[in-house]
Amino acid sequence: MTKFTQRIALLRVLVVFFTFGLVGCTGVRQYIHNGFKVGPNYQPPAAPVADEWIDSRSERFSKQAPDLKDWWSVFNDPVLNRLIQTAYEQNISLREAGFRVAEAQARRGVAVGQLFPQVQDVSLDFVRTRRSTEVALFPKGIDSVSPFANLTATQFNNWRIGSSLAWELDFWGRFRRSVEAADAQLDASVFGYDEVLVMLIGQVATAYIELRTEEERLAVAKKNAELQTESARVAKARFDAKGEGSELDYPQAKANLGSTLADIERIEIRRREAQNRLSVLMGMPPHDLSDIINSPAPIPKAPGTVTVGIPAELIWRRPDVRRAERIVAAQSAEIGVATSALYPHVSVLGSLGWEAGKFSDVFKSSAFGGTIGPSFRWDVLNYGRLLNNIKAENAVFQQVIASYQQTVLNANEEAENAIVAYLHLVDQVKLLEASVRDAREAERVAQVKYRAGATDFNRLFVVQQLLLAQEERLAVSRGASAQSLVDLYRALGGGWEIRLARPVSAITPPGQVPLRIKKMGQGQPVVPDTGKAPMPTVPSPAKDNK
């Protein structure tokens, strides 16, 4: 240990004992216990979580820890798998979140840099000076050969080359607490990226299910339009041939058909909107995806049972919960930064340089000069401001704790809502499937009886309306059932693991690759066909992922 470092260590001991002599022994013990840092050491806040799910005893659920890294594979839909992988590689919002991680990394580097000399500069100066001779500095009678002639020169040059250093020593942990805050903010940005990724995967699955639901509704409407067209033809033929039936039958049949055809146009709009949404989620301009998604295809079917684990797992699995907890940790460190302002600032200041009137003399040994020494500064008359600043940081700390606890509650609510929706929608689909079978049989019988003149058109009209309504309800219910499972897995925080450098083959069938639209329109490329994600590498959080 050099004499300089020995003196710095001695100075540190003296300053610590002098300062804490004013605040008491309790402060000394806490300071040492905290690793020579003032302010509180972070402790994770309590989180309100339920012991088990409300419907945990249902036969359709398992409490085992679920594997959610590729939860969408439960639908066994290769097109959905490819859409999700493509969206992960090309989504613009996800890229934006990746750059937020890069920003947090850079800001952490800035915080670490504060541990070293905060001011380090090199300067090169040239000054040409002309002074007034009508001041006291120039007494009469001093000639050019006097030893004071240089002091009384009216014009002179000054060349200076040097450097300076100012290093505030981190006695109280101010800069180390800043690094703690930056570490926590970096973790929060990574979890923010994961949160965007979880939402993105859920949005892709939702848009895909909406697309398939609208396709099924469209098929139902077109099939019913064919039945209604035939009914209108029969009604007109019967009246024209023998005057059988009411003259109202044909207009009523046409009105029924027109309503169904109008519904078809509305469904086409919603189908196109779902396609456009998928395009944007994949980072592409909206365009027709029919040749890519193999339309039409059935709505993804939810499995009969799912694994949901326990509510407590939401705390470490959901990225938004983990991000909220890291924000609490960052704010805890900010309290320490504010507390350090109560204590003296001890610095080491120094400078060295070469200075001469002529540039040719600058690097002579006689032109060298420098200074070095400690600096002690204590804001002793600002304690009202400093104490209130600490109170403000504590108040913010309590705010983010409350926000974290509310985030946990919201996560639990979202999961419970998705669970109850899944349970009842699966049962609803089964009931509607039976209802549709009965409605189809009723429509077939009504058609036969109407052709035979055994019933009037009003009965057939009612039955056809029932069939259309039940088939549409079935399509919507199937889509809602699949959507409830998407909501459940999203509420459980599944899917962010896709960023952990998984190969494409892990979620795409053999022989298939993620979707890439190379050209469209006037031959302009839509996305770069690089085979790599266009976003910065996202590091793993500083802490365990569990």
Protein Blocks (a to p, Z undefined) as FASTA:
>chain_A
ZZklmmmmmmmmmmmmmmmmmnojklmmmmmmnoopgcjddddddddddfbdfklmpmkb
cfbdcdfklmmlmnopaklmmmmmmmmmmpmklmmmmmmmmmmmmmmmmmmmmmpcfbdc
dddddddddddfkbfklcghiafkbmklmmmpcbdcddddddddddddffkommmmmmmm
mmmmmmmmmmmmmmmmmmmmmmmmmmmmmmmmmmmmmmmmmmmmmmmmmmmmmmmmmmmm
nopajfklmmmmmmmmmmmmmmmmmmmmmmmmmmmmmmmmnopacddfklmnopacdddd
ddfbdcebjfklmmmmpmklmmmmmmmmmmmmmmmmmmmmmpccdddddddddddfbfkl
mmpmklgccdddddddddfklmmmmmmmmmmmmmmmmmmmmmmmmmmmmmmmmmmmmmmm
mmmmmmmmmmmmmmmmmmmmmmmmmmmmmmnopacfklmmmmmmmmmmmmmmmmmmmmmm
mmmmmmmmmmnopajlmmnopafklmpcehiacdddfbgcjhpafbdcehpacbdcdddd
fbdcZZ
